[in-house]
Amino acid sequence: MLLLTGAPYAVAAHRLARAVAVFSFTVALSAQPARCALQRHPSLSNSSANCWSRLHPFNMFNNYKFYHRKALTSPYPGSHVERSQVPEDKVSWLIEWKDYNPVEYTAVSVLAGPNWADPQINDKGFSPKFNERDGEVERKSLNGLYVVENGRPQNPVGRTGLTGRGLLGRWGPNHAADPVVTRWKRDRSGNKIAHPVTGKNILQFVAIKRRDCGEWAIPGGMVDPGEKVSATLKREFGEEALNSLQKLPEEKVELEKQLHKLFSQEHFVVYRGYVDDPRNTDNAWMETEAVNYHDETGETMDNLPLEAGDDAGTVKWVDISEKLKLYANHSYFIKLVTEERGAHWSEDPGPGCCE
């Protein structure tokens, strides 16, 4: 494979980024030299058509107005910090904005140097390898290559009005995993319950109420360094929805058997990529892999009594519909699950897609 370097590489990258803007969907650039992140050219922050996103949810951005709304909100979570205001037409890095003056903020809890956080970018001895696996830390983005400007990764979707890392530990992508555990809503006789308007069966999923913000969410969490996503999915569900950390040793053994049964069955990846998270900044952002584990008969989950733990304040089964208001863009992940399962979502089907 031919590797472009130097000026020809920069020109090629610049032209490709412009082409992405015209065709309105995200593509990956050609291979880059080892340990060399993209420098000083427009980022891959362009939108994909709604229908394309519906058909190909992996590694694709939908319209940034949808995906990049909560990442513009103030005050920043857990603080009184106000972001610099970013108009919708100035979100994209492709739009020149010489007067852009974002606020710099990294939480004290991150600066304290916990094991899940990077040092400051200019700290002696810290030389992160962006756009590649850096030891046990995964610094690749699920959405392809991202720009590194003046030594700092650049949010691939666009400006957020805030630089630094905020509450996020890693510079660049911070990887999470979200297990979407579902079952059919049933009556006392065990029959599936259909929605009275659409006639489609109603799907339920396990939701937690987050302690930090009080919003309902999928019970997911961060991928530990060196951990496989499949392990994260099972671990986070156990910790947040089943309170596995507080179980007695003999209870943990039985719980592990039931979790293995649930998470080893057939499943499908709902979404992989950027998350519109209120913690995102210009230099640090959330990405996730959301995976649906469906208990068709309900028997497996009957043996897994829900109990809030870890970061969850409350946990329960929630009926799925378009009325759900969830953390970040979790509602979008849930919608994709209903489409895959043929379940009820909206009383108003709206215009057909791609017809």
C-alpha positions as CSV (number, residue, x, y, z in Angstrom):
1,M,0.0,0.0,0.0
2,L,1.3,3.5,-0.9
3,L,1.6,5.9,2.0
4,L,1.4,9.6,1.3
5,T,3.5,11.8,3.4
6,G,4.4,15.5,3.6
7,A,2.7,18.1,1.4
8,P,1.1,15.6,-1.0
9,Y,-0.6,13.9,1.9
10,A,-1.9,17.2,3.3
11,V,-3.3,18.2,-0.1
12,A,-4.9,14.9,-0.6
13,A,-6.4,14.9,2.9
14,H,-7.7,18.5,2.4
15,R,-9.4,17.6,-0.9
16,L,-11.0,14.5,0.5
17,A,-12.3,16.4,3.5
18,R,-13.9,18.9,1.1
19,A,-15.4,16.0,-0.9
20,V,-16.9,14.6,2.3
21,A,-18.6,17.9,2.9
22,V,-20.2,17.8,-0.6
23,F,-21.5,14.3,-0.3
24,S,-22.5,14.7,3.3
25,F,-21.3,11.5,4.9
26,T,-18.2,10.5,6.9
27,V,-15.5,8.4,5.2
28,A,-12.2,7.2,6.4
29,L,-9.0,8.7,4.9
30,S,-6.2,6.6,3.3
31,A,-3.5,5.1,5.5
32,Q,-1.2,7.5,7.4
33,P,2.4,7.1,8.5
34,A,3.0,5.3,11.8
35,R,2.6,7.5,14.8
36,C,1.6,10.5,12.7
37,A,-1.8,12.0,13.4
38,L,-3.6,14.2,10.9
39,Q,-2.4,17.8,11.2
40,R,-3.9,21.2,10.2
41,H,-6.6,20.4,7.7
42,P,-10.4,20.3,7.9
43,S,-11.8,17.5,10.1
44,L,-14.3,14.9,9.1
45,S,-17.2,16.6,10.8
46,N,-19.8,16.3,8.1
47,S,-23.3,15.0,8.2
48,S,-24.8,11.9,6.7
49,A,-28.3,11.7,5.2
50,N,-30.9,10.5,7.7
51,C,-31.7,7.4,5.5
52,W,-28.0,6.5,5.2
53,S,-27.6,6.7,9.0
54,R,-30.7,4.5,9.4
55,L,-29.4,1.9,7.1
56,H,-25.7,2.1,8.2
57,P,-25.5,3.3,11.8
58,F,-21.9,2.1,12.3
59,N,-19.1,4.6,11.9
60,M,-21.5,7.3,10.5
61,F,-22.5,10.7,11.7
62,N,-26.0,11.8,11.3
63,N,-26.7,15.5,10.9
64,Y,-24.6,17.3,13.5
65,K,-27.6,19.3,14.6
66,F,-28.9,16.1,16.0
67,Y,-25.7,14.5,17.3
68,H,-24.1,17.7,18.5
69,R,-26.8,19.4,20.5
70,K,-26.2,18.3,24.1
71,A,-22.4,18.9,23.6
72,L,-23.2,22.6,23.3
73,T,-25.3,23.0,26.5
74,S,-24.3,25.1,29.6
75,P,-23.4,25.1,32.3
76,Y,-20.9,22.3,31.9
77,P,-22.0,19.2,34.0
78,G,-20.9,19.4,37.6
79,S,-19.8,23.0,37.4
80,H,-20.8,26.6,36.9
81,V,-18.7,26.9,33.7
82,E,-20.5,28.4,30.7
83,R,-19.4,27.4,27.3
84,S,-18.7,30.0,24.6
85,Q,-21.8,30.2,22.5
86,V,-21.4,28.4,19.1
87,P,-24.0,29.2,16.5
88,E,-25.3,26.2,14.5
89,D,-23.6,27.5,11.3
90,K,-20.2,27.7,13.1
91,V,-20.2,24.2,14.6
92,S,-18.3,22.6,11.7
93,W,-14.5,23.0,11.7
94,L,-14.9,23.4,7.9
95,I,-16.4,26.9,8.5
96,E,-13.6,29.4,9.2
97,W,-14.1,31.3,12.4
98,K,-11.1,33.5,13.3
99,D,-12.8,35.0,16.4
100,Y,-13.6,31.6,18.0
101,N,-12.5,31.9,21.7
102,P,-13.6,28.8,23.6
103,V,-13.4,28.5,27.4
104,E,-10.7,26.2,28.8
105,Y,-11.8,23.8,31.5
106,T,-10.7,20.5,33.0
107,A,-12.3,19.3,36.2
108,V,-10.3,19.2,39.4
109,S,-11.1,15.5,39.7
110,V,-9.4,14.9,36.3
111,L,-6.4,17.1,37.1
112,A,-5.9,15.1,40.3
113,G,-4.5,12.3,38.1
114,P,-6.7,9.2,38.8
115,N,-5.7,6.0,37.0
116,W,-8.5,6.5,34.4
117,A,-7.2,9.9,33.3
118,D,-4.4,11.2,31.1
119,P,-1.9,13.8,32.3
120,Q,-2.1,17.3,30.9
121,I,-1.0,17.4,27.3
122,N,2.2,19.3,28.0
123,D,3.3,17.3,31.0
124,K,6.8,15.9,30.9
125,G,7.0,12.3,29.7
126,F,3.5,12.3,28.3
127,S,3.6,11.5,24.6
128,P,0.2,10.1,23.6
129,K,-0.1,8.2,20.2
130,F,-3.2,9.6,18.8
131,N,-5.2,7.7,16.1
132,E,-3.7,4.4,17.2
133,R,-3.6,2.0,20.1
134,D,-1.4,3.5,22.7
135,G,-0.3,0.6,25.0
136,E,-3.4,-0.5,26.7
137,V,-5.3,2.7,25.9
138,E,-7.3,2.8,22.7
139,R,-6.9,6.2,21.1
140,K,-8.5,5.2,17.7
141,S,-11.8,6.6,17.0
142,L,-14.7,4.5,15.9
143,N,-15.4,7.1,13.3
144,G,-12.0,7.0,11.6
145,L,-9.1,9.4,11.8
146,Y,-9.4,12.7,13.6
147,V,-7.3,15.9,13.4
148,V,-4.6,16.8,15.9
149,E,-4.2,20.5,16.1
150,N,-1.3,22.0,18.1
151,G,-0.8,18.6,19.9
152,R,-4.5,18.4,20.9
153,P,-7.1,16.1,19.3
154,Q,-10.0,17.9,17.6
155,N,-13.6,16.8,18.2
156,P,-14.6,15.2,14.8
157,V,-18.1,16.6,14.9
158,G,-17.2,20.2,15.5
159,R,-16.8,23.0,18.0
160,T,-18.3,22.8,21.5
161,G,-17.4,26.1,23.0
162,L,-15.1,24.5,25.5
163,T,-11.5,23.2,25.3
164,G,-9.6,20.9,27.7
165,R,-11.2,17.7,28.9
166,G,-13.9,18.7,31.2
167,L,-14.9,15.6,33.2
168,L,-13.5,13.2,30.6
169,G,-10.2,11.4,31.4
170,R,-8.7,10.9,27.9
171,W,-7.6,13.3,25.4
172,G,-9.5,12.4,22.2
173,P,-12.0,9.5,22.2
174,N,-13.2,8.2,25.5
175,H,-14.7,4.7,24.8
176,A,-17.8,3.3,26.5
177,A,-20.1,0.4,26.0
178,D,-23.9,0.4,26.3
179,P,-25.8,-2.9,26.7
180,V,-29.4,-2.5,25.6
181,V,-31.2,-5.4,27.3
182,T,-34.7,-5.9,26.0
183,R,-37.8,-8.1,26.4
184,W,-41.4,-8.1,25.2
185,K,-44.0,-6.5,27.4
186,R,-46.4,-9.3,28.4
187,D,-49.7,-9.5,30.3
188,R,-50.3,-11.8,33.3
189,S,-51.0,-14.7,31.0
190,G,-47.7,-14.3,29.3
191,N,-49.0,-12.9,26.1
192,K,-47.2,-10.1,24.3
193,I,-48.9,-6.7,24.6
194,A,-49.4,-4.8,21.4
195,H,-49.8,-1.0,21.1
196,P,-53.5,-0.2,20.5
197,V,-52.8,2.3,17.7
198,T,-49.9,0.7,15.7
199,G,-50.7,-3.0,16.6
200,K,-46.9,-3.6,17.0
201,N,-45.7,-5.4,20.1
202,I,-44.3,-3.2,22.9
203,L,-40.7,-3.7,23.7
204,Q,-39.2,-2.9,27.1
205,F,-35.5,-2.3,28.1
206,V,-33.6,-2.1,31.3
207,A,-33.0,1.6,32.2
208,I,-31.2,3.2,35.1
209,K,-31.6,6.7,36.5
210,R,-28.1,8.2,36.7
211,R,-27.0,9.6,40.0
212,D,-25.0,12.4,38.5
213,C,-27.7,14.1,36.4
214,G,-31.0,12.4,37.3
215,E,-31.7,11.4,33.6
216,W,-32.7,7.9,32.5
217,A,-30.1,6.0,30.5
218,I,-28.9,2.7,29.2
219,P,-26.8,1.0,32.0
220,G,-23.4,1.4,30.3
221,G,-20.0,2.6,31.3
222,M,-16.3,3.1,30.3
223,V,-14.2,0.5,28.7
224,D,-11.2,-0.1,31.0
225,P,-7.7,-0.1,29.4
226,G,-7.0,-3.5,27.7
227,E,-10.6,-4.6,28.3
228,K,-12.7,-6.1,25.5
229,V,-16.0,-4.4,24.8
230,S,-17.9,-7.6,25.3
231,A,-16.5,-7.8,28.8
232,T,-17.4,-4.2,29.5
233,L,-21.0,-4.7,28.4
234,K,-21.5,-7.6,30.8
235,R,-19.6,-6.0,33.6
236,E,-21.4,-2.7,33.4
237,F,-24.8,-4.3,33.2
238,G,-24.0,-6.4,36.3
239,E,-22.7,-3.4,38.3
240,E,-25.4,-0.9,37.4
241,A,-28.5,-2.9,36.9
242,L,-27.9,-5.9,39.2
243,N,-25.7,-4.4,41.9
244,S,-23.1,-7.2,41.4
245,L,-20.4,-5.3,43.4
246,Q,-22.4,-5.7,46.6
247,K,-23.3,-9.4,46.2
248,L,-22.0,-12.1,48.5
249,P,-19.4,-14.5,46.9
250,E,-22.0,-17.3,46.4
251,E,-24.5,-14.9,44.9
252,K,-21.9,-13.6,42.5
253,V,-21.2,-17.1,41.2
254,E,-24.9,-17.6,40.4
255,L,-25.2,-14.1,39.0
256,E,-22.3,-14.7,36.7
257,K,-23.9,-17.9,35.3
258,Q,-27.1,-16.0,34.5
259,L,-25.2,-13.1,33.0
260,H,-23.2,-15.5,30.8
261,K,-26.4,-17.0,29.6
262,L,-27.8,-13.6,28.6
263,F,-24.7,-12.1,27.1
264,S,-23.6,-15.2,25.1
265,Q,-26.9,-15.5,23.2
266,E,-27.5,-14.0,19.8
267,H,-27.2,-10.2,19.8
268,F,-26.6,-7.3,17.3
269,V,-24.5,-4.1,17.4
270,V,-26.9,-1.2,17.4
271,Y,-24.4,1.6,17.0
272,R,-20.7,2.3,17.0
273,G,-19.4,5.8,17.1
274,Y,-19.6,9.4,18.4
275,V,-22.0,10.2,21.3
276,D,-23.7,13.6,21.7
277,D,-22.7,13.8,25.4
278,P,-22.9,17.0,27.5
279,R,-19.4,16.2,28.8
280,N,-17.8,16.5,25.3
281,T,-15.3,19.3,24.6
282,D,-13.3,20.4,21.6
283,N,-10.5,18.0,22.7
284,A,-12.2,15.1,24.4
285,W,-15.4,13.3,23.5
286,M,-17.5,10.2,24.2
287,E,-17.8,7.2,21.8
288,T,-19.7,4.0,22.4
289,E,-20.6,0.6,21.1
290,A,-24.3,-0.1,21.9
291,V,-25.3,-3.8,21.7
292,N,-28.8,-5.2,22.0
293,Y,-29.2,-8.4,24.0
294,H,-32.8,-9.6,23.7
295,D,-34.5,-12.0,26.0
296,E,-37.2,-13.3,23.7
297,T,-39.1,-15.5,26.2
298,G,-38.3,-13.3,29.3
299,E,-37.2,-16.4,31.2
300,T,-33.5,-15.4,31.5
301,M,-34.3,-12.0,33.0
302,D,-36.8,-13.5,35.4
303,N,-33.8,-15.0,37.1
304,L,-32.0,-11.7,37.2
305,P,-33.8,-9.4,39.7
306,L,-33.0,-5.8,39.0
307,E,-31.2,-3.9,41.7
308,A,-29.6,-0.5,41.3
309,G,-25.9,-0.3,42.0
310,D,-22.7,1.6,41.2
311,D,-23.7,4.8,39.3
312,A,-27.4,4.0,39.2
313,G,-29.9,5.6,41.5
314,T,-32.9,3.5,40.3
315,V,-33.3,0.7,37.8
316,K,-36.4,-0.6,36.1
317,W,-38.0,-2.0,33.0
318,V,-39.2,0.9,30.8
319,D,-41.7,0.7,27.9
320,I,-40.1,1.9,24.7
321,S,-41.7,4.6,22.6
322,E,-40.7,7.9,21.0
323,K,-41.9,9.6,24.2
324,L,-38.7,8.5,26.0
325,K,-36.3,11.3,27.0
326,L,-33.0,9.7,27.7
327,Y,-29.4,10.7,28.5
328,A,-27.1,11.8,25.6
329,N,-28.4,10.2,22.4
330,H,-29.5,7.0,24.0
331,S,-33.0,7.5,22.6
332,Y,-31.6,7.1,19.2
333,F,-30.0,3.8,20.1
334,I,-33.3,2.6,21.5
335,K,-35.1,3.6,18.3
336,L,-32.7,1.6,16.2
337,V,-33.5,-1.5,18.3
338,T,-37.2,-1.1,17.8
339,E,-36.6,-0.9,14.0
340,E,-34.6,-4.1,14.1
341,R,-37.1,-5.9,16.3
342,G,-40.2,-4.6,14.5
343,A,-41.5,-3.2,17.7
344,H,-43.7,-0.2,18.4
345,W,-42.0,3.2,18.4
346,S,-44.3,6.0,17.2
347,E,-48.0,6.4,16.7
348,D,-47.2,8.6,13.8
349,P,-45.2,6.6,11.2
350,G,-44.3,9.7,9.3
351,P,-43.0,9.7,5.7
352,G,-41.2,6.7,4.4
353,C,-37.4,6.7,4.3
354,C,-35.6,6.4,1.0
355,E,-38.7,5.8,-1.0
